[in-house]
Amino acid sequence: MIELLSDGERRHEDRLVTEEPLEIRLAWPGAPAHRVWLTMRTPGHDFELATGWLLHEGVADPRRDRGIAGVAYCTDTTLDPEQEFNVVTVTLDGPPLTDPGHRHDGLSSGSSACGVCGKDSVASALTARTAAPWAGELPSADVVRRLPGVLREHQRLFERTGGVHAAGLFSAAGEALVVREDVGRHNAVDKVTGAQVLAGADPAAAALVVSGRAGFELVQKALAAGVGALVAVGAPTSLSVRLATDGGLALYGFTTARRCVRYT
C-alpha cells in the first residue's frame, strides 16, 4: 500500500480483514439441505453465525422446542476446494418454526453491511420476532457508559485491521459473556447469539453491545434473542427507537465513558 502523507509517500504492507461469502443451508428429518441465505462475512465462527441467524429469523430456537441437531461444513462434491468452508449446513431436529423460503426465495443474499436484504417487503422486515421480555436486572447508567470500553478491549481483529465491527453480550454488572467480530455488524450479532446457543446457554442477557450504530435490524435481533438492553456506540434510527419501545428493549446510543443517551 501507499500511504499519502503531507510530507510525502510511504510504502508498506497492510493487514486487511478477510471478506468471503457464506452460504447457509437448512435441513431437517425428511427434508434435504437447501439454501436459505447467502451473506458476506469474515471467516471464523461460521457455525455460530448460521445458528444465530436462524434464531434471529425465527426459524429455530431451543427455547421453543426447535433445536439444532447438527452444524457442519457442506461435503457437496460439486464444490470447488476454495468453497469447501464457505457453505454451512444446519440440521434441525424437526421442521422449522417458520419457513424462511417465503422471504428468501431464489438467490437470496445479503451484503456485509445489511441484515435485512432479501426480505420480500418492508412489512416483513418490520415484523420483529420477539422472545420473552428480559426479566432480569438491567445495567446501571454507570455500567452502560463503560461497556463500549470493555468491548473495545476484546476487539483483537479490529486492532490489527481497523475493518470490522464487534458485538458482545454482557451481564448487568458489565461482565463480558461472549464477544465476536465480523466485517458485518449483523454477522457479529448472529455469532454472539449462536455462540450461546451452541454452548447450551440462553442467548438472552442483560445487554447486547455493538460497536456501530443501532439500526433497526440489530433491534430485531436483540428482541429475538431476548436481551434486556441494546447499547450502541453510534446513533439509533427513528425506526429502531420505535421497535425498541414497542418491544420493551432499553436502547442506548452515543455511548462513551462520559455520556450515553437513553431512548424512550
Secondary structure, 3 states (H helix, E strand, C coil): CEEEECCEEEECCCCCCCCEEEEEEEEECCEEEEEEEEEEECCCCHHHHHHHHHHHCCCCEHHHCECEEEEEECCCCCCCHHHHHHEEEEEECCCCCCCHHHCCCCCCCECCCCCCCCCCCHHHHCCCCCCCCCCCCCCCHHHHHHHHHHHHHCCHHHHHHCCCEEEEEECCCCCEEEEEEECCHHHHHHHHHHHHHHCCCCCCCCEEEECCCECHHHHHHHHHHCCCEEEECCCECHHHHHHHHHHCCEEEECCCCCCCEEEC
